[in-house]
């Protein structure tokens, strides 16, 4: 069994910063792509940023230059540094990972989400 647990959300003023963390645990052999998604009320869940096991990254146009995704493969963790936050960044943020578990099964896993609210 695999768990993804996010942390680091909260309330921040426009222009502020937050750092989200996501820890993967369980019967993990290896982790392929990891990413952050977000879902605002009444909207579809969207990809914010992703990172491969080799460190290649992709970003949604709306966050390029403001957000940075990174990972620590030794700790099975992924991070999202969010700077210059805007009210439109307000959403529940979800961690997702493609994980190979024992014995040798590839599956996609989601965290439970962490709320980010940008407001003055």
Helices and strands as residue ranges (DSSP letters): E 2-7, E 10-12, E 18-26, E 28-39, E 46-51, E 57-59, G 61-63, E 67-72, E 77-82, G 87-89, E 91-101, E 105-110, E 114-118
